[in-house]
């Protein structure tokens, strides 16, 4: 069975991490990714013809992009991988990192195609199955994602990347408790030095507890923020909890922090909604207007805020035709549950409730238990006169 990284690569990575620790200025609190970036750039300057150095740099840049949601790190990672592949054409680790970059840039069809090709080349590589899982989840190919995740577990039982992906799939399939247990196993296996990974796991564990035990969710999310200060995903989930508690000013504060850390259009949309709930109408209107400009600038890209744009046009701007246009752009290339929900809602506000019901029930058939999706389903079937189904869906929404 092929190892995830060659032994020499692992030794080199450890040596460079040690060098980064000793080279870091006193008092500077760098993440593991930042430390690796510094060390790998130094190593490349010393041995510029070794392709493994560029792979290690690209991996660190991808991790930094994941920590910050700053897409410029993916651009730098692309350059590093390009140099690696120039020095060693078709080197397997470089090609795998290319898939990670494509995933980060939301180029999911291209990521899946390259991961499939790598899987045929080396059928027993655990990480390639993880990349296939990720791409298929984002595209809505949940059966294929499940098969790939199972291969990860079969090839190397209990491995950390497989546990994380299996947990995400369990949550999508409606097993929140099973998802929590797997995330907890992954968290217990993650070294304390991996602060970003631990914060991510704590955030996902908190998310799985939002509906059932809000107090537990609160503790987990606060722990995530203690582990990684201002971690954007944890700020967002904690704001979600504050909204359910009707603590709208607190939600605004948290979402303002998140938007400063990650000035993405969809984060601005969440902030605008919170401002509206907090009774700050003028600020909400300005935020919504700024969101629309920002979202439209990226609407043709794969990394976009089209789903948020759907709900903005449907629920706030009351422009149903524009909502459907935005939904169709996403539905044309992926059918994950969130895209199906947005498409169904856009169809509903345009009076196309039969098709809307088909799409929303396709999303729910995956097993996902999401109050917003159940709420949309209830309103759609109520419009069609199916009161029994509407009552069922709306009760599910309230229960969550």
N, C-alpha and C positions, 0 to 999 in steps of 0.2 A: 504494500500500500504506500502511495507517495505521501511524504510528510508535507505539512502545510508550508514550512520554510526549510530550505537546506540547513544542515547543522552549521555550516560556516556563516550563513546569513544570520542565524540566531546569535552565534557568538559575537559577530560584528555588531549586532543591534545592542547587546548587553554592554559591550565595551564602549559604544558611543553614548549610551545612556549614562554610564558612569562618568565619562568625560564631561557630559553636559552638566551633571550635578556639581562636579568640581569647578566647572567654568562659570556657573551662574553667579551673578553678582550677589553679595550678601544682602539679605532683606528683600530680594526680588522673588515673589511667589509665582513661579512659572508652572504651567500644567505640564504633564508628561509629554504631550504633543509638542509644546513649545520647546521643551528641553531637547527633544529628539531632533527637531528642525535645526536648532543651533548646532548640535553635534554633527548631524549628517552633512550640513553645509561645510563645516570645517573639514570633515573627512573627505568630501568631494574635492575641496581645494587642494588637499594633499595627494589624492589619488584620482584624478579626473577621468581616467580611462576604465575604472571599475564600474560595471553596470549595476552591481548590487547597491552601491551607495545611492544611486539615483532612485532605485526602488524603495529603499528605506526612507529617503527624503519624501518621496511621493506618498508613502503610507502615513508618515507623520503629518503631512499637509492635509490629507483626507481627514485624519482624526481632528485636526484643528478646525477644518471646515465644519465638521459635525458638532464640535464644541460651540462654535460661534455663529453658525448659519451664514458665514461670510463666503459667498461664492467665489471671491477672488482667490481663495486658497485652492479651489478646484482647478482654476486656470494655471496656477503655479504647479500643481500636481501633474497636470497634463504635460507641461513642459518637461518635468523631470522624467516622466514615463517615456516621453518621446525620445529623450536622450538615452535612456536605458535601452530602448528597443533599437536605436541606431547602433549602439555598442554591441548588443547581443540580440539580433533579430529573433522574434518569436519566443523570447525567454518567458517561461510560464508565469512566474511571479509578476513580471511587468504587465502581462496581459490581464491577470486577475485584478491588479490595481486599476487598470483601465475600466474594468466593469464597475468597480467601486466608485470611480469618478463619474461614470455615466449615470449610476444610480443617484449620486448626490446632485447631479444636474437634472434629475427627473427624466432622463432619456431612457425610460423603462423598456420600450421595445428594442432599442439598440443594445441595452444591457443584457436583456434576455437572450438575444441572438448570439452575442459574443460568449455569454456564459454557457449556452448550449454547445457552441463549438468547442469550448474548453473542456466541457464535460465529456464530449466524444473523444477528445484527445487524451484525457486522463480521467477515466471513469470513476476512480476511487478517491478523488480529492474532496475532502470534507468542506472546505471553504467555498469551492465552486457550487456545491449544492446549496450552501447558504445564500450565495449570490442569486442563484436561480429562485430560491424561496422568496427573497426580497423583491425581485422583479415581478414575479407572478402575483404576489400579494398586491402590489401597487396597480397591476393591470386588472385585478379581479379574477385571475385564474386560480381560484383557491384550491381546487383539487390538485393541480400541478404543484402548487406551493406545499401542500400537505405531503405529497409524495416525496418531494425534495427534502423537506425537513425530516421525514422519517428515515431517508437514506443517511442523513447526517448522524442521527441517533444510532442507526444500525452499524455504521462504519466505525464510530467511536462513541460508545455509550456514555452518556453523562457529560459530553463536552459542552463547554460554556456557550459558544455561539449557537449550538443546536437548542439548548435549553431556552435561550432568549427567544428564538424564532418560534419554537413550539408553544411558548407561553403566549406570544402574540396571536398565533393561530387559535389557540384555545379561547382567548377572549373574543376573537371574531366569531367563533362558533358558539358563543354563549356560555362558556364555562369560566366564569370569573374566578371562582375559587381555585380551579385547577391552574388557571393562569397565574394567580397569586403564588401558589405553592412552587411553581417552576421558577418564577422570578425570584422568590426568596432563596431557592437553591442556588440560582445563579449569583445572587448577591453575596451569599455566604462564601462562594468560591472565588469572588473577585478581590484581589489584593487591595488593602487600604490605600495604597499609593495611586490606584487608578480612580481618582476622584470623579472624573467626568462619567466614567462607566457606572460607578456606584450611585452617583446622583441620578443618572438616567434610569437605573433599575428601581431606585426608591420612588422616583416619580411615577413610573409605570405601576408599581405596587400600590401607591397612593391612589392612582386613577382607578384601579380595580376595586378599591374600597369606597369610592365616592358615594355610590348608591346604597351600599349595605351598612357601612359603619363610618359615618363622616368623621367621628373623633379619631379613629385609626388613620383615616386618610390625611387628616390635619397633621398628625404626628409624623407620618411618613414624608409628607411634602416639606414640612419644616426641617426634617432631618436632611432631606435632599439639599435644601438651601443652606444648611449649615456645612454640609459636605462640599458644596460648590456654590459659593456666594453668587446670587443673582442668576442662577441657572434658569434660562428662559422657559424651558418646558415646565419646570416646577412652578414658576411664577404664574404661568398660564393656567395650570390645573388648580392652584390655590385660589386664583381669581374665580375660576368656575365654582369652586366650593363657596366662596364669598357671595356669589350671585344667588346660589340656592339658599343661603342664609339671609338673603336680602340685605347684606352688608355692602351696598353698592359703592359707596365712597372708597371702601377698602379695596374692592375689585378694581376700581379705576386706578388707584395708586399702584397696585401690582401690575396692571396691564400697561401703565405708563413706563414702569421699570422695564418690562419685557420689550416694549417698542423701542426704548432707547438702546437696549442691547441688541435687538434684532429688528431693524426698521423695515420689516416686510409689510406688503400691502394687507395681507390677511390678518396680521397682528394689529394693524391700524383699524381694520374693520371691527375686531373684537373690542378694541378700546372705544370706538364710536358707539357701539351698542351699550357698553357699560356706562358711558357718559350720559346716554339717553335715559337709562334706568335710574341713574343718580339725579335726574332732574336738571342736568346741565345742558339744556337744549341747544343753545347757541354754539357751544363747543362741540356738541355731538354733530350738528349740521356741518360745521367746518371740517370735522374729522371725516365724515362720510364723503364730503366733496373731495377732500384730499385723497381719500382711499380710491375713489373712482378714477381719478387722474392716474394714480400710481398703478392701479390694477390694469387699466386699459393699456398702459405703456408696455406691459409684459404679456398681454392676453394671447399673442400668437406663439409665445414660447412654451416649452414643456413645463418649465419651472414658473408657474403662474399662480394667480389667485382667482381663477375663473369660478371656482365653486362659491367662494365668498361673494363674487360679483353677481352670481345668480341670486343669492338671497338678498343682496342689496337692492337689485332691480325689482325683485318680487315683493319684498316686504317693506322697503323704505322709500325707494324712488317711485314705486308703482308704475313701472314700465315693463309689463309682462313680455312683450316681444323681445326686448333686449335680454331679459332673463333667459328666454328660450334659446336665443342665439349663443349666449355664453355657455349654456348647458350643452348644446349640441357640439360645440368645439371640443369639450372634454369627452363627451360620450363617444365621439368619433374614434377615439383611440384607447380608451380604457373603461372598464366596467366594474370597478371596485365599488364597495357598498356606499361610500360617501358620494361618488359620482352618480350612482344610480339614484340616491336620495335627492341630490340637487336637480337631476334631470326630471325626476318625477314631480318635484315641487314646481319646476318651471312649466311642465306640461299642465299641472293643475291650475296655476294662475292664468293659463291661456285657455282654460275650459276643456282641455283634452284629458278628461278624468279616466276614461277607460284605459288609455295607454299609460297614464300616470299610475293607476293601480297595478298594472302589470309590472312596471319598473320598481315600484316601492316594495311589492311583494317578492320580487326577485331578490332585492337586497335583504329583506327579512328572512328569506329562505336560507341564507347562509348561516343564520343562527344568532346574529348580532343582537345584543340587547342594549339599545340606545334610546333614551327618552325622546330625543328630537325626531328620530326616524319613526318611532311608534306614533308620536304626535302627528307627524305629517300623514302617515298612513290612515290614522283615524279621521282626519279632516277630508282626505281624498275619498274614502269609501262612504263617509257621511254625505258628501256631495252627490254620490251615486245612489243614495237612498238605502244603503245597506247599514241599518242602524245597529244590528247585532254585531257586525264586524267592527263598526266604529266604536261601540262601547268597549269591546275587547281590546282594541288597540289603544284607546285613550286611557283605560285602566292600567294597561302595561306602562304607558308613559308616566302616569301619576305614581305608580309603584316604584319607578326608577328615579 
